[in-house]
């Protein structure tokens, strides 16, 4: 009898490292379940998709956020 499937919770960016740690080679099949009920910030996935379509990277977004923060925060003198 084959072993029962194992369920783990892991950040999307850590999946490849976890599979490698478990000895699963890149040519083996694995099933990934995306749990939509774990949406911590409403609209983040939709916003991220729009950012990617616009050709921006996470670094670009971080720089834009920092720039906006500097514009609205009072300067300390």
Protein Blocks (a to p, Z undefined) as FASTA:
>chain_A
ZZddddddddfklmmmmmmmnopafkbccdddddfklcfbghklmmmmmmmmnopafklm
mmmmmmmmmmmpccdZZ
